[in-house]
Amino acid sequence: MKISVLKHVHLTTIPSASAVEVVNGNIYIVGDDSNFLYVLKYDLSLLAEVPLYQAKPEDIEGNRIAKHKKADLECITKLTINGYAHLLILGSGAESPRRDVAFLVKLPTPYNKKHLVWEVSLVKWYSFLRMNDAVTGPSGVLNFEAAASTDAHLYIFNRENNATLRFDMPEFIEFIQGHTDGIPFPTVIQSELPEIKGVRAGISGADYFDNTFFFTAAAEDTPNAIDDGEIMGSAIGILTFEGEEKARGKITDGFMGTVSNFTLIPEIENRALKVESVSVYEKENDTTYIAIAVSDDDKGGSDILMLQLEV
């Protein structure tokens, strides 16, 4: 893969961008220490801010919600519910119950120009997932960093052990709407990622476009899922799931994620970025895509990149 930076903007109006999703030409971004959903235009200018929840004034430091108070929103993906486009936004689950939360956002339609927001507490669901070693790895920690969706499945990526959690989409939609008491449990798929400068890379973002899973990974020299560390670099790759025929129900021995086209993202102004997410905007030709990536500068600002990906 060849990655070219077509455009870069640094925005202090979006604190700590953590996830991005392109829907109908609009670029939707959340920040892990912000309580807003941000909408950008193609030129990367800010179009709208949609409040997701109310933050107490005493919990805000500058333009950011304090680390011990934030919902840590790290995942965003599009769902279709009853024929209407929605965004699913998830907390990381790295601390309970504060980060065990989801937001469901119905996007504007020709009949209603507003974004409609529902907050959903998922403490029981996150707690249930923490009890499974395949989901968390030996640390027992959840650190959801990315989500992607197809018509059939919802995919959530746990950066702690680079596991992919695949849920049945119809079952999850019933659950997130509160239509069932049953808790959906995933098929867990393990993947091995290359290191970046000798530091383990963790999946930080994902998008399903053109029958392909694009993902971002970042290497951060930190001992845990909570604290920031030195940024070693970030990459974009393609993830392919192979061996599903070997899976027996939720037992997935032999059902693995395989990484290809793992390519470092160029530094910006001699600075390695912690790229948190990617979403493909459009396909230019058979082998070239335009994508939007977002990065958290760990100082209350965000870097937004328009990239050309030649696969």
WOQUI-V149300 format. One record per residue. RES is the residue in three letters. PSI is psi as a letter, one per 40 degrees, with the letter a starting at -180 (NA if undefined). OMEGA is omega in whole degrees, 0 to 359 (* if undefined). Layout:
RES:PSI:OMEGA
RES:PSI:OMEGA
This chain:
MET:h:172
LYS:h:181
ILE:h:176
SER:h:177
VAL:h:180
LEU:d:181
LYS:i:178
HIS:h:172
VAL:i:174
HIS:h:185
LEU:h:173
THR:e:179
THR:e:176
ILE:h:180
PRO:h:167
SER:f:180
ALA:h:186
SER:e:181
ALA:i:182
VAL:i:177
GLU:h:177
VAL:h:178
VAL:h:177
ASN:f:177
GLY:e:176
ASN:i:181
ILE:h:182
TYR:h:184
ILE:h:169
VAL:i:175
GLY:i:187
ASP:d:175
ASP:f:176
SER:i:177
ASN:f:180
PHE:i:165
LEU:h:183
TYR:i:179
VAL:h:180
LEU:i:173
LYS:i:183
TYR:d:180
ASP:e:177
LEU:e:174
SER:i:184
LEU:h:181
LEU:d:184
ALA:i:172
GLU:h:182
VAL:h:179
PRO:h:178
LEU:d:178
TYR:i:182
GLN:h:176
ALA:h:179
LYS:h:180
PRO:d:182
GLU:e:179
ASP:e:185
ILE:h:178
GLU:h:187
GLY:b:176
ASN:e:186
ARG:i:172
ILE:h:183
ALA:i:186
LYS:d:184
HIS:e:180
LYS:e:188
LYS:i:177
ALA:e:177
ASP:f:181
LEU:h:188
GLU:e:187
CYS:h:175
ILE:h:176
THR:i:182
LYS:h:171
LEU:i:173
THR:h:182
ILE:h:181
ASN:f:177
GLY:e:183
TYR:i:180
ALA:h:175
HIS:i:169
LEU:h:171
LEU:h:180
ILE:h:186
LEU:i:169
GLY:i:186
SER:d:186
GLY:e:184
ALA:d:173
GLU:i:182
SER:i:2
PRO:e:190
ARG:d:185
ARG:e:178
ASP:g:189
VAL:i:175
ALA:i:173
PHE:h:176
LEU:h:185
VAL:h:174
LYS:h:184
LEU:i:182
PRO:i:177
THR:i:176
PRO:e:184
TYR:e:180
ASN:h:187
LYS:e:184
LYS:i:168
HIS:h:180
LEU:h:189
VAL:h:173
TRP:h:174
GLU:h:183
VAL:h:174
SER:h:182
LEU:f:183
VAL:d:181
LYS:d:181
TRP:d:178
TYR:d:180
SER:d:178
PHE:d:181
LEU:d:180
ARG:d:183
MET:e:183
ASN:h:183
ASP:d:179
ALA:d:179
VAL:d:189
THR:d:192
GLY:a:186
PRO:d:182
SER:d:184
GLY:e:187
VAL:h:169
LEU:h:173
ASN:g:181
PHE:h:184
GLU:e:186
ALA:i:175
ALA:i:175
ALA:i:185
SER:i:168
THR:i:177
ASP:d:187
ALA:d:190
HIS:i:167
LEU:h:180
TYR:h:176
ILE:h:188
PHE:h:179
ASN:h:184
ARG:d:184
GLU:d:181
ASN:e:180
ASN:f:175
ALA:i:174
THR:h:179
LEU:h:182
ARG:h:181
PHE:i:171
ASP:h:187
MET:d:179
PRO:d:179
GLU:d:182
PHE:d:179
ILE:d:176
GLU:d:181
PHE:d:185
ILE:d:176
GLN:e:179
GLY:f:182
HIS:e:180
THR:i:176
ASP:e:180
GLY:i:179
ILE:h:181
PRO:h:178
PHE:i:188
PRO:i:158
THR:h:185
VAL:h:184
ILE:h:182
GLN:i:178
SER:i:174
GLU:h:179
LEU:i:175
PRO:i:173
GLU:i:173
ILE:h:181
LYS:f:176
GLY:e:181
VAL:h:180
ARG:h:177
ALA:h:178
GLY:i:179
ILE:h:183
SER:e:181
GLY:i:180
ALA:i:177
ASP:i:176
TYR:h:183
PHE:h:178
ASP:f:180
ASN:f:183
THR:h:173
PHE:h:170
PHE:i:178
PHE:i:170
THR:i:176
ALA:i:179
ALA:i:176
ALA:h:183
GLU:h:184
ASP:g:182
THR:i:184
PRO:e:185
ASN:a:184
ALA:e:186
ILE:d:189
ASP:i:175
ASP:i:178
GLY:a:180
GLU:h:181
ILE:h:180
MET:d:180
GLY:i:180
SER:i:182
ALA:i:170
ILE:i:178
GLY:a:177
ILE:h:182
LEU:h:179
THR:h:179
PHE:h:186
GLU:i:175
GLY:f:181
GLU:d:181
GLU:e:179
LYS:e:182
ALA:i:177
ARG:g:185
GLY:b:179
LYS:e:176
ILE:h:195
THR:f:177
ASP:h:180
GLY:e:177
PHE:h:191
MET:i:171
GLY:h:181
THR:h:184
VAL:h:174
SER:i:177
ASN:f:182
PHE:h:190
THR:h:180
LEU:i:176
ILE:h:182
PRO:i:174
GLU:i:176
ILE:h:180
GLU:f:179
ASN:f:182
ARG:h:176
ALA:h:183
LEU:i:169
LYS:g:184
VAL:h:190
GLU:e:186
SER:i:177
VAL:i:173
SER:h:182
VAL:h:181
TYR:d:182
GLU:i:175
LYS:h:182
GLU:d:177
ASN:a:187
ASP:d:186
THR:e:186
THR:h:181
TYR:i:170
ILE:h:184
ALA:i:175
ILE:h:176
ALA:i:180
VAL:i:183
SER:i:178
ASP:h:181
ASP:e:180
ASP:e:179
LYS:e:180
GLY:e:177
GLY:i:183
SER:i:172
ASP:h:178
ILE:h:184
LEU:h:166
MET:h:188
LEU:i:168
GLN:h:180
LEU:h:176
GLU:h:187
VAL:NA:*
